[in-house]
Amino acid sequence: MLLSFRTLSLLLAGAMSAGAPHAQPTPAPAAEATQVAQAAPSNAGRKPVRERRGTPYAGNAQAMQLADEIAAKRGMDAEWVRGMLAQAQNLPVVTRLMQPAPSGTPKNWRAYRSRFIDPIRIAAGVRFWQENRATLERAEKEFGVPAEIIVGIIGVETVYGQQLGDFRVLDALATLSLDFPQNHPRAEERIRYFRGELEQFLAWHHANGTDPRRPVGSYAGAMGMPQFMPSSLARWGIDYDGDRKVDLTGSTADVIGSVANYFKAHGWTPGMPTHYPVGFDAARLDMESLMAPDILPTFSVPSFQAKGAVLEGAALEHKGPLALVELQNGPDAPQYVAGTENFYVITRYNWSSYYAMSVIELGQEVRQAMERRS
């Protein structure tokens, strides 16, 4: 699963509540000719990496047991795995950042949107699109994913590489595997998840002879411009610039191709809109039934309308299922859209309708800004 550095920070701060931001992938072995690039070729335009110090896991019996389990499962050199985990550090700040958001925190779409769609991010998106136009067009043709969706993802995640995170990935994953907050309502599930990510992370580096102490990313272990978790990198990261390695930090081509590949693998349908406007017929409205499936597209157009949703224009010709997506606005009235299967695919990148709408609208704003310049 991909864990967004920027978005998860905001979610935990109370902008909204959501589940795990990326679907949990089944680890896949690296192709023989492909390796992970370890360092960005340039830090221009990026925040300097902060040196964080914590308590090393050297001598920690639980850490060494986990190291032995990972080595045995993956057929890796146990001493190498032990040595790496011994040099990982327990970072209390990571544990604090993973604390659940306060209960009862109101969701606010307008506030959430304002954090991701602003003039600075739009201008950066225009530059990114202009500099990578040919690659975006190639990815759209090969994978069927619109350039504006790819641009929206990269912009929301890291402002096109400007905010990659400043946590050593080894430290973040070790902390979340061994010292995840026990008061979290899904602690056991999340511990299993992060241990799987730590295993995948170490396996990549062991197989490629690279140093797992070098990569930095989010406090949840997400890496590169698209903030891929290790298992997502293993399964959906691709070499799109032909240099026989996957570099999601320094190669914008690999970033674009990998994001497009992720969406195609999760069922993106070329040409399908992400959502439609929706209204309500008060006389027939069954809001409880419309909201029951959450954002999972379940209703056909006739069944959607039979429960009081009102569609117009192109939405009436939609062939697939729809979902009623609610975007709350704190004390004000919520907004609603009719989400398609493609809207749902975006939420597989981050399990949040607010995130998906931010990606969509940022991509649209960037495209419109480019059109005004042309």
N, C-alpha and C positions, 0 to 999 in steps of 0.2 A: 504494500500500500504506500502510497505517496503521502508523506505527511508535510503539509504546507507550513513553512516557518512563519510567514506573515499572517496567514489566515488563522492558524491555530492560536497565535498570540492574541488576536482580537477576540476569538471565540471564548477563550478562557478568561479574558478580561471582562466578559459579560455582554459583548455585542449581540451574542446569540448563543444557543447551546446546540451542539451537534455531536454525532458519533465520530467514529474514526474517519479522518479525512480521506483516506484512500482505501480502495478495496484490497483485501489481503490476497496477494498472488501466491500461486504455487511456485516455489523456487525452481528455476530451470538452469541447467548447466551452461556455462559460457561456451560459445563457439570456440573451436580451437584457434582460429585466426584472430580472435577478438579479445582485447583486454581493456581494462578501465584506465583512463588517464587519471593521474593522481593530482596534478596541479594545474592551475590556470596559467596560460602563457603570459597573462598580463593582469594586473590589479587596477588598471586605469578605471576611474569612475566608481570604484567600489570602496566600501568602508574598510578600514584596516582591521585585521583579525586581532581580537583581544586575546591576550594570554590568560587563561583561566587555570586556577590551581585548586585542587581538592585533595582528598585522601586516596592514595594509591590502593588498589585492591591486592597488592602483593601481601601474601600471608593470610588473606581472607579465605577461610575454608570453603565457604559457599561459592566463591568465585572460582576457586580451583576445581571444585566438583563440577561446576558448569563447564569449565574449560575441558575437562575430561569427557564429559557427555558430548560436547560438540565435536571433539576430535574423533571419538569413537563412531559417532553417527556419520561423519563426513569422510572417515578414513584419512584424517589429517595427522600430522606430526603433533603428538600431545604436548611435547615440550615447547614447541613453537606457540601453540594456542595458550598454554599456561603463561608463557613469557609475555605474550601480548596482553592478556587480561591482567597480569601482574602490573603492567605499566599503565593500564586504564585507571582513571581517577573517578571516585565518587564525587559528583558535583551537586551539592545541596540545592543550588539554584535550579537545576533541572527538575528535581523532585518538587520544588515549590511551584514551578511553572506548570507542572502536570496536575496540580490540585484542581478538583472540580470547581466550576464556576458557582458562585453563590446561588442557592435555590431562590426561585422567584424573580430572577433578573429578567426584566422585560426585553423582548427582542425588538429591534428597531431597524427596519430596512433602510430608511433614509440615512441614519447615522452610519450603518454598515457600509452603504454605498459610497458615502463621502470619503471613507478611508481608502478606497481603491480607485475611484474615478475622480481625478483632479487634473488640472492643467499640466502639472509636471509629469505625471504618468502618461498622459495622452501624448505629450510632446516626445517623450522617450519612445513611446510606441510607434509614432510616425517615423522616427529615425530608424528604429529596428526594422520596420516594414520596408522602408526604402532601401536599406542596406542589404536586406535579405529577400528582396522581391522574387528573384528567380527561384530560390530554394522553396519559398512559401508556395509559389505557383506549382512547382514540381510535386511537393507534398500533397497539395490539394488535388492534383490530377491523379497521383498514385494511390492515395488513401481515401480520397473523397471528403476530407475534413476541410472546411473553409479556412482560409488564411486568417480571417478575423477571430475565429475561435482559438486557433493556435496562438495568435498574438495576444488575445485576452488572457489566456492561461499564463503565459510567461510574464505578462505585465502584473497580474495579480500576485503571482507567486514571489517574484524577486525584482520587480521593476527592471526587467530585461537584464538581469545579472548584477544590478547595483547592490542588492541586499541578499547575499548568499547565506548569511548566518555566520556566527563566529564561535561556534562550539566545535571542539574536536569530536568527530563522529564516534570514534571509539569510546570516548568518555560518556557521551550522551547515551549510547546504546547500552553500555555496561551499567550505568546508573539506573536506567529504566528497566533493565533486566533483573537487577539485584536489589534496588532500593526504590521501587515504584511506590507511590503513596498508598498505604493500606486503607485509607479512608475513602478512596475512590470507589464509586459504586460498581465498577467493572474491573477491579484490580486484578483478579486472577486471569481474566481474559486478556487484559492488556499486557500483563507480564509474559504470558505465553507468546503473544504477538511480538513483543520486543526481543525476546530471546530468539525467536525465529529470525528476526532481522539481524541481530548480532551474529548469529550463526552464518547467515547468508553473506554478511559483510566480511567476516573473517575468511570464509571459504573462497570468495572472489580473490582476495589478496594472497592467500596461500597458493591458489592455483596459478596465479600470474606472477608470483615472486615479487610482489609490490608491498609497500609499507603501509599497514592499516593505521599507523599513528599520524599520518600526514593529512588526510582529508578533513575538511571542516564543513559544517553545515548548520542546520537548525538544532534547537535543543531536543528535538525528537529524532534526530538522525537523518533528516532529509537532506539531499545533496543536489548541487548544481542549479542552473537556471530554472529547470522545471520542478526542482525539489522532489526528486525521485527517492523513495526509500530503497535500500539495497535489493530487496526482492523484486521490486518493480524495475530497477535498473537491469537486473539479471534477465528478467522475462521480456521486457518491452524496450529496453534501450537498444538502439541500433547505430551502426556505423553508417552515416548518411553522407559523409564527405570523402569516403573511399580511402582513408588512411589506415584502415585495419585496426582501429581501436574506437571505443565508445568514450567520448569526452563530453559530458553534459555541463561542463564549466567553461571550457575554452572554445568549443566548436558549436557555433550557432546552427550549423547544418545538422549536426547530431541531435541537438536539442529539438529542432523543428521536426525532424524525422521521427524521433522517439515519442514526442507528444502525439503526433498524428498516428503513429503505430498503436499507441495506448488506446486512443479513441476507437480506431478501427477494430481492435481486439475486443473492445467492450460493446460493440454492436452499433457504432455510428452508421446511420443511414444517409448516404449522399442525397442532397437535395431536399431533405425533410426540414421544415422549420423547427426551431426549438420550442416555440410556444405561440399561442394565439391570445388575443384579448378575450375576456369572458365577462359576461354580466349575469344577472340573476332575475328570475321570474318569481316574485315573492309568493304568488299563489301556489306554485308547485315546488318551492324550494325545500329540499331535504339535505340541509347542510351537513348533518351528522353522517349520512351515507356518503356524501361527496368527499368528506375529509377522512373517512375511515381508512382508505388505502395509503394515506399520506401522499408522498410524491411518486409512488409507483403507478405508472399508467395502467389503468384497469378498465376504464369505461369506453365503449364505442360511442361515436357521436350521438346516435339515437338514445342510448341509455344515459349518457351524460345530460342531454337535454330533458329527458324524462324526469330527472331529479331536480330540475329547476335551473340548470346552467343554460345560459343563452349564448349561442355562437353566431357569427356572421361571416359572410364572404368566404374566403378560402378555407376557413376552419370547417365549414359545412361539408367540404369535399375531402377532408382528411380521412385516410383509410385505416390508420392504426389506432391504438388505444390512447386515451388521454387521462391526465390526472389533474385535479384541482390543486394548484400550488398557492399557498397562502404566504404572504410577506407582511408580517406584523410591523406596525409603526408606533410602538410604545403606546401612549395614551390615545393616539389618533386611530382612525379607522384603518384596517389592513387593506392591502392591495392583493388582487388575485389575478392569476393567469391560468390558461389551460396548457399544461405542460405535455409535450410529446415524448416519445421514446428517446429522442436526441437530447432533450432537456435532462432526462434521467441519466443518460450516458455521462453528461458533464458532472453529475453528482457522484459518479463512481470515482472521479478524480478527488473529490472532496465531498463527503456525505452531508451536503448542505444546500438547500434551495437558494439561500442568500448568496452563497459562494457562486453557484451556477449563474445566477442572474448578474452578479458582478462581472463575471467572465464575459458573458454575452454583451452586456452594455458597454464594458470597456472596449471590446473589439469593435463594436459599432461606432463608438465615439472616435476611435483611432481611424477607422475607415472613412468616416465623414470628414475628419480633419484633413486627411490626405486628398479627398475629393475637392475640398475647398481650395487646396493649394494648386491643384492641377488646372 
